[in-house]
Amino acid sequence: MAEELEHASEDLVEKAKADKAKARGPVGKVSLFLRQVVGELKKVTRPTVAELRNYTAVVIGFVVVVILVIGAFDWLFYKGVVWTFSGQ
């Protein structure tokens, strides 16, 4: 399996070098870049609706926890500054 991946990787490198050699001018380079971008996007696996919902819930939960922690530190620093400079 590793040998197959290595061979496929070498083929991709050789193809990229050949494509780069053909693309001489700026228009050719942009065209090559766009073709490579499209080729890479075809390899992307998109998440299912359930996975997307789960990932979204995890991110929102994490953001809420971080907001609460930062808010708590802000409140503590505020109380510390008020206590320090109030003269009480």
Secondary structure, DSSP 8 states (H G I E B T S, - for coil): -HHHHHHHHHHHHHHHHHHHHH--SHHHHHHHHHHHHHHHHTT-----HHHHHHHHHHHHHHHHHHHHHHHHHHHHHHHHHHHHHS--
